[in-house]
Amino acid sequence: MNSTEILKLLETRRTYRKFDQSRQISKEAVEDMKKAARTASSAMNRQPLRYLYVRSPQKVNEVFETTKWAGALPSELGVPREGEKPTLYVVVLSVKELQSAYTSFDEGLAVSNMTLAAWTHGVGSCIIGSADKDKLRKALEIDESLDIGCVVAFGYPVHESYIEDMKDDTKYYLDEKMNYHVPKRKICDTVKDV
């Protein structure tokens, strides 16, 4: 893969919030996601992260009920409806006794790897930082020795998601076809060469 292909992959791997709920994610995609998370860098190589793959429809629905979606949009536009919900969640956990001041960096790197691997199979994702962790812990019987980090939703998207140059602010929005537009600051506004 050359740099142009990598940059295109990064540009198109956006957040997706509506999926084809009738399509289960392929075994190959899931295996690549697992391998990608495993290869992520880890501070001091402590490897504190663990991953809970939630695939059964009943448990997927239980996780969905603990999550909050698209904070910048009205709920009727940002929350997946029946038929549009994800078919897989990955709950990112960390072993408390292995944590360091850099565990959140580990989490970001692993989730980035995982979502990129998924996207190579056409599987979109949404990283959810806002979940009721007490309900989630109970629903999935997560041991108290583990902290719950983020929850990542996966599925085959039924909409497009684009990045564009920021004009007035950074709020993402939907167009008339219900596709997402994500304003990004220009490189010259965020980078200084010295």
N, C-alpha and C positions, 0 to 999 in steps of 0.2 A: 504494500500500500504506500503510495507516495504522499507528499505533504498536501497536495491539492485534495486528494481523496480523504485524508484525515480531517482537514479543515471543513470539508463538506459534511462529513459525518458529525463533527462538532456543531456545525451550524443547524443541521436538521434534527439533531437529538434535542428537541425542545421538551417542555412540559406538555403532556396530553392529559385531558381530563374526561374524555368520553371515549368509550371503547366498544368493540363488538363483543358483547357479553356471551354470544353463542360460540365463540372461538376460544378453545383452550390453548394455552401457550405450549409450543412444541417441546418435547423432551430435550432436543438438541439446544434450543435457546436456553432452557433452564440450566443445563449442564455448562454451557458457555458462561452464563452469569455466575455460577458458582466458582468456576475456574478464574474468572476475571477478578472477583472479590478476593480470592485467595492470593493472587499475585500483587495486590496493592501494597504499596510501601507502608511500613508501620514504624512509628517512633520507637527508637531503641530496640526495634524488632520484638516488642513485647507481645504483639498479636493478641490484644484483648477482645477482639470482636468475635461475636457469634451471630449466626443468621437463622432465623426461623422462617421457613418457606411455608406459607399458608395457601393451600390449593383446594381443599375440599369446599364445595359451594356453601355449606353451612357455616364453616369457620370464616370463609371470605366475607360472608354477609355479617357475621359478628364483628369482624375487624372494621368493615365499612361503617357500622353503627357507632364506632368510637372515634371516627375521623372527622375533621373539618376541612372543607375544600374551598379554594379560590377566594381568599379573603378580600380581594379587590373587586369582586363582582357580587351582584345580588345573588342570593342562594339559588333562586330559580334558574339562573344562567350558569352558575359555576359548579353545581353539584350534579354528578351523573344520575340520570334517572334509571329506572328499571330497563334493562336491555343495553345500557351504556356503562354499566359498572365494571370495574376491573375483575379479572379472573384469577389474579395472583397478587398476594402481598408478600413482601419480605420485611420482616421486623428485624431491625439491626439492634443487637444487644451488645453489652460489654461486661466482661467479668470484672466485678468490683475490685478484687484483689490484684488485678493486672493493670488497672487504669493508671494513667499518668496525666500530667497537665496537657498532653497532646492527643488524648483519645479522640477528641472531636475532629482533629485533623485526620486521624486514621479513618474515622467514619466517612468524612467527606471524600477521601481518596477511594475508599472501597465502593461507595455508592456511585461515584463517577465511573469507575471501571465497570461496575455491574450494569448501569443504565446504558453505557456505550455498547457493551456486549449484547444486551437485549436489542438495541436499535439496529445492530447489524442483521438481525433476524426480522426486522419490521415491527418489533415489540416496543411500544411507547411506554413512558413511565411518568409518574408524578411523585415527587418527594414531598412527603407530608410531615411537617414538624409539629402540627397541632392535632394531637390525639389525646383522648382521655386515657392516660396511662394506667390508672387504677383499674378501669373496666377492661382494658386490653390485657393487663397482667392476669386478671381473673378469668377472662374468656379463654386465654391460651395457656393457662396454668404455668406462667413464667416464674421460675424460681427467684427468690429474693436475693440470691447471690449475683443476679444479673440486673444491670440497669438497662432500661429501655431507651434507645436513642430515637432515631426517626423510623417512620414507616414508609415504604415505597410501594406504590400501586403500579401494577403492570397489566397491559392488555394491548390488543391490536387497535390502534386509534381509528376513529371514524370521522376525524376532522383534521385540518391542517394547522400547523403552528409555525409562525414566521418571526424572524427577528428583523428589526428595521431601525434606522437611525432615530434617536430620540429627538422630538421636537420641543414639547413643552414640559413633559414629566415622564416618569418611569412606569406609570401604571399601565399594565397590560389591558387589552380590551378585545372585544369580539366584533367582527364585521357582520354584514348582513347575512352571510352564509354560515355564521357561527364558528368561523375559524379564529384562532387566537393570533394576536399581534403583540409582540413583545419589544417595546422600545429599549434600545441599548445606547449608552453614551458612546460617543465617537472615541476612537483610540487617542486622538490628540487631546481629548478632555480628561483622560485617565492615566496617561503615561507621560513621563518626563524622562528624556535621555540626558545623561550628564557625562 
